[in-house]
Amino acid sequence: MLAYFETRAQQREQDIDERLAQLTSRERSLVRDAAVMGYVLGSRRQDSEPFPLDIPIVRGVVYAALRDENFHVLRGAVHQYTEPKETNP
């Protein structure tokens, strides 16, 4: 069982590396800035707790996006963002 968990952890890291490698340096910078700002703004930590480094935050966001069907651009399913259609009330 331990070997299975280790294999899955390695696969997750590889998936993240592969997706990040497909982005341009500008795209990686935008993902980093957005991920870290989202973490900072959404954090409910105590003032005495240090923020984690940027890399674990970014990797966590990319991994979450790869698992969620809503993040089309970051997952690589589409290559350009389009505004969502407005719904009539």
N, C-alpha and C positions, 0 to 999 in steps of 0.2 A: 504494500500500500504506500509506503514511504517513497519507493521508487516511482510510482505513478504520480504522486504529488510533485516530485522533483522534475519529472518529465514534463508535466503540464506547466510548471513554473518556467521552465526553459523555453517551452513553446510560446508562452505569453510574451516573454522577453524578445524572442525572435520575431513574433508578429509585430510588436511595437517597433523594433529596429527596422523591419522591412517597410513599414508604413512611413516612418520618419525619413527613410532614405529616398522615398519617392517624392518628397516635398523639396521645393527650392529652399535656399537659405532664407529668403524673405518669408516664405510660408512657414518655415520652422520658427522664425523669430516671432511672427504673428501668433502662432499657436502657443508659443512660450509665454508671450506677454498676456494673452487672453487667459490662459490656464492659471498663471500665477495671480493675476488680478482677480479672477473669479474665486480663487482660493482665499485670497486676502479679504475680499469683500464678504465672502460667505462664511468665514471662519468664526467660530464661537469659542475660541480659545481664551484662556486666562492670560493676562498681560505678562505673567512670569514665564509662560511657555514660549519657547523660541519657534519661529516659523521653520518648517522643513526647507531643505534646499530646493531650488527650482527643478532640478532634474527629476526627483521622484514625483513632484506635482505634475509635470508635463507628461511623464510616462503613464501616470495613473489616468490622466484625462484622455490620452490617446487610446489606452486600453479600453476605457469605458466607451469611447466613441466607436471603437471597432465592434463592440458587442451590442450597440444600440442602432436600430434601423433609422433613427431620425437624423443622424449626423452624416448626411450624404456626402458632403465635400470632404470632411476629415477622414471618412472611411474610404474615400477614393471611388465611390459609386458614381459620382458626377464630378465634373471639373470646374463648375462655376456655380456660385450661389445664386439662387433666384428668390425673390421675395415671395413669402407665402400669400396665397390668394385670400382676399378678404371675404368673410362670410357675411351675408345679410342677416341683420337681427330679426 
